Amino acid sequence: MNIAINRTGHSCTPRTWAAAGDNEGAVSETLTGILIEDEIAERRAAPNWPERVATAPTIAREARIEEGWDWLPDRFTGIAVPTLLITGFETTPELARSHR
């Protein structure tokens, strides 16, 4: 998880931003570690941005869970559960191709 300098000049993480009530800062900082600035701007302009910001308090918990998990795809080769994956007109081409 990225360490950032918040508006007051103190180093912090998305967790500390969310704890301080700066949910938008927490989400923005999390995305900064994943996306380029143009992609972050697109997300900020999206109609669901307020919903993303509202989920900021869950970022730290989700990050802690991910830190202890290693992606080992062979773990799942024995699972044979039928799954329906639905795509729509807003599905990215990469995601649509991933389950054909």
N, C-alpha and C positions, 0 to 999 in steps of 0.2 A: 504494500500500500504506500502511496506517495506521501512524503512529508512536504508540507507547503507552509508558506508564510501568510498568515491571514491578514485581514485589513488593519489589525492593531499591531502588526509586526512580530507576533509570536508564532513560533513554529507549531504546527498542528497537523492532525490527520483529519480525514472526513469524519471520523468518530467524534473528535473534539469539536469540530464545527457543528455537527448535529446536536451534540450535548449542549452547546452554547446557543442553540436555537437558529443557527444559520444553515437551514436545510438546503437552500439553494447552493451555498458554498460547498457543502458536503457532496452534493450530487455533481456539481461542476468539477470539483477536484478529482472525484472518482473517475469521471469521464476523461479528464486530462491524461490519466494514466493509460487510457485505452484507445482513444480516438484522436484524430487531428482536429485543429481548431474549427475548420469548416464544418466538420461533422457535428461537433458540439453545438455550433451556431444553429445548424439545422434542427437539432433536438430541442434547443431552447425555443425555436420558432414554432415547434409542433404544438398542436392543440392539447396534447396529453402532457406537456411540460409540468403543469401544476400537480398532476398525479405523480409524476416521477419525483418531484420535490417532496411531496408528502410522504414518500417511502424512505426518505433519507435516514430516519432512525434505525432502519433495518440493515444499512450498509455494513456497519461494523460486525454485526452478528454473522451476516452472510460471508464476509471476508474471513472471519475466524474459521468458519466451517470449511471454506475452500482451501485454506492454508494446510489443513491436515489431510487433504484428499489428493491422491495421485491418480491421474487418468491412465488406466490400464485397460484398453478396450477388450483384451482377451478375457477379462472377467465376465463379459456379457455374452460370450459366444454360445453358452448353453441355454440361454433364455429363449424360449420359443412362445412368446405371448403375442397374439395378433394385436397390431397397433394401427390405428387410423391416423394418418397425418394429413391435415387439410391445409391447402394453400389458397390464397386469394389474390385479388388483383394488386394488392400492395406487398405481397411476399417478394423478397429479394430473389433475383435469379439464382444466387448461390444457395439459398435455403431451399428453393424449389427443386434444384438439382440434387440436393443431398439425400432425398428420400425417394428418388425414382428407381 
